[in-house]
Amino acid sequence: MASIDNIAGWREEYEYFQYGDENTDTDAGIYDPVMDDWRAHKNKFVHGMPPKPPISQVLHLVEVMLGNEETRSAMKELSDWWDLLEKKGPFEDDDPEMALFPDEAVQLLIEFWQWFCFKAGYPHLGQVFHHVAIEVANKILQGRLPGVHARETEEYLLQNYSLFVSADDEGASQ
């Protein structure tokens, strides 16, 4: 199994968590409790407003995502798309630029943040770990934020996303 520190094999593990395999057929009497943990992780925050995670968790995801060749490349593709959209968009559905939209990169990043949060024990919060982390990673790649551990990045998060994240010293667990 992949780990947070060595994410090799994370995609295969995600596929297993998400879809199972021929060896996890409950009708055949084979049961894997990890599958229950995965479902519980994804469904944990269906009702109500969950506690806001600390910014260190968001920055942890950004750091790992930008530190891995596969996920950084996907993030770079998405960042390039947003740059094109900002310079020449918006585009209509039939515009030739729409063929440049990085569907596979977006799907990879969605799968990655879900797997990452499960492995790290972070809540399954798309608005935080997908939207906010992707936005911060984009700004870092475009040079609009100086880096993952820069004070300016933390200030940006607290200033622009305080609805979704908290300062690490507000009592949220890491």
C-alpha positions as CSV (number, residue, x, y, z in Angstrom):
1,M,0.0,0.0,0.0
2,A,1.1,3.5,-0.7
3,S,1.7,5.9,2.2
4,I,1.7,9.7,2.6
5,D,5.5,9.8,2.4
6,N,5.8,7.5,-0.6
7,I,2.8,7.8,-2.8
8,A,3.9,5.3,-5.4
9,G,0.9,3.1,-6.2
10,W,-1.6,5.6,-4.9
11,R,-3.7,5.3,-8.2
12,E,-4.0,1.5,-7.9
13,E,-5.0,1.9,-4.3
14,Y,-7.5,4.5,-5.1
15,E,-9.1,2.3,-7.8
16,Y,-9.2,-0.5,-5.2
17,F,-10.9,1.7,-2.6
18,Q,-13.3,3.2,-5.0
19,Y,-14.3,0.2,-7.1
20,G,-12.9,-2.9,-5.3
21,D,-11.6,-5.8,-7.3
22,E,-12.6,-9.3,-8.1
23,N,-11.3,-10.4,-4.7
24,T,-13.6,-8.2,-2.7
25,D,-16.9,-9.7,-3.8
26,T,-19.0,-9.9,-0.6
27,D,-21.3,-12.5,-2.2
28,A,-18.3,-14.8,-2.4
29,G,-17.7,-14.3,1.4
30,I,-14.5,-12.3,0.9
31,Y,-14.6,-9.1,3.0
32,D,-12.2,-6.2,3.3
33,P,-12.9,-3.8,6.2
34,V,-10.8,-1.2,4.5
35,M,-13.6,-0.7,2.0
36,D,-15.9,0.1,4.9
37,D,-13.4,2.6,6.2
38,W,-13.2,4.2,2.8
39,R,-16.9,4.6,2.5
40,A,-17.2,6.0,6.0
41,H,-14.4,8.5,5.2
42,K,-16.2,9.7,2.1
43,N,-19.6,9.9,3.8
44,K,-18.5,11.3,7.1
45,F,-19.5,14.9,6.4
46,V,-22.7,14.4,4.4
47,H,-24.9,16.2,7.0
48,G,-24.1,19.5,8.6
49,M,-21.2,21.8,8.4
50,P,-18.0,19.9,9.4
51,P,-15.3,21.6,11.4
52,K,-12.9,23.7,9.4
53,P,-9.6,21.9,8.9
54,P,-6.4,23.8,9.7
55,I,-4.5,25.4,6.9
56,S,-1.6,23.0,7.6
57,Q,-3.7,20.2,6.2
58,V,-4.4,22.0,3.0
59,L,-0.7,23.0,2.7
60,H,0.3,19.4,3.3
61,L,-1.8,18.3,0.3
62,V,-0.4,21.0,-1.8
63,E,3.2,20.1,-0.8
64,V,2.8,16.4,-1.6
65,M,0.9,17.2,-4.8
66,L,3.5,19.6,-6.1
67,G,6.3,17.3,-4.9
68,N,5.3,14.3,-7.0
69,E,6.0,14.3,-10.7
70,E,2.6,12.8,-11.7
71,T,0.4,15.0,-9.7
72,R,2.6,18.1,-10.3
73,S,2.3,17.5,-14.0
74,A,-1.5,17.2,-13.8
75,M,-1.6,20.4,-11.7
76,K,0.6,22.2,-14.3
77,E,-1.7,21.1,-17.1
78,L,-4.7,22.6,-15.2
79,S,-2.7,25.7,-14.4
80,D,-1.8,26.2,-18.0
81,W,-5.5,25.8,-18.9
82,W,-6.6,28.4,-16.4
83,D,-3.9,30.7,-17.7
84,L,-5.2,30.3,-21.3
85,L,-8.8,30.8,-20.0
86,E,-7.8,34.0,-18.2
87,K,-6.0,35.4,-21.3
88,K,-8.4,34.4,-24.0
89,G,-11.6,33.0,-22.4
90,P,-14.3,32.5,-21.7
91,F,-14.8,29.9,-24.4
92,E,-18.0,28.5,-25.9
93,D,-18.4,24.7,-25.9
94,D,-17.6,24.5,-29.7
95,D,-14.5,26.7,-29.5
96,P,-11.3,24.9,-30.6
97,E,-9.6,25.8,-27.3
98,M,-12.1,23.6,-25.4
99,A,-10.2,20.6,-26.9
100,L,-7.3,21.7,-24.7
101,F,-9.2,21.3,-21.4
102,P,-7.2,18.7,-19.4
103,D,-9.9,16.2,-18.6
104,E,-7.5,13.5,-17.5
105,A,-5.5,15.8,-15.3
106,V,-8.6,17.1,-13.5
107,Q,-9.8,13.5,-12.9
108,L,-6.4,12.5,-11.6
109,L,-6.4,15.4,-9.2
110,I,-9.9,14.6,-7.9
111,E,-8.9,11.0,-7.3
112,F,-5.6,12.0,-5.7
113,W,-7.1,14.4,-3.1
114,Q,-9.7,11.9,-2.1
115,W,-7.1,9.2,-1.7
116,F,-4.7,11.6,0.1
117,C,-7.3,12.7,2.6
118,F,-8.2,9.1,3.4
119,K,-4.6,8.1,3.9
120,A,-3.8,11.2,6.0
121,G,-6.9,10.9,8.1
122,Y,-8.2,14.3,6.9
123,P,-11.9,15.0,6.4
124,H,-13.4,14.3,2.9
125,L,-14.1,18.0,2.1
126,G,-14.0,18.8,-1.6
127,Q,-14.5,22.5,-1.1
128,V,-11.3,22.5,0.9
129,F,-9.0,19.8,-0.3
130,H,-10.0,20.0,-4.0
131,H,-11.0,23.6,-4.6
132,V,-8.8,25.5,-2.1
133,A,-5.7,23.3,-2.4
134,I,-5.9,23.4,-6.2
135,E,-6.2,27.2,-6.2
136,V,-3.2,27.5,-3.9
137,A,-1.1,25.1,-6.0
138,N,-2.1,27.0,-9.1
139,K,-1.0,30.4,-7.6
140,I,2.3,28.8,-6.6
141,L,2.9,27.4,-10.1
142,Q,2.1,30.7,-11.7
143,G,4.4,32.6,-9.3
144,R,1.5,34.5,-7.6
145,L,2.3,32.9,-4.2
146,P,6.0,32.3,-3.2
147,G,5.7,28.7,-2.0
148,V,3.9,26.2,0.2
149,H,5.5,27.2,3.5
150,A,5.6,31.0,2.9
151,R,3.9,33.3,5.3
152,E,2.2,35.0,2.4
153,T,0.6,31.7,1.4
154,E,-0.8,31.2,4.8
155,E,-2.1,34.8,4.9
156,Y,-3.7,34.3,1.5
157,L,-5.5,31.2,2.7
158,L,-6.8,32.9,5.9
159,Q,-7.8,36.1,4.0
160,N,-9.6,34.4,1.1
161,Y,-10.8,31.1,2.5
162,S,-11.6,31.6,6.2
163,L,-15.0,30.2,5.5
164,F,-13.4,26.8,4.7
165,V,-10.1,26.7,6.7
166,S,-8.9,27.8,10.1
167,A,-5.6,29.0,11.4
168,D,-3.6,26.1,12.9
169,D,-3.8,27.7,16.4
170,E,-7.6,27.8,16.4
171,G,-7.7,24.4,18.0
172,A,-8.3,22.3,15.0
173,S,-6.5,19.0,15.1
174,Q,-3.8,18.2,12.5
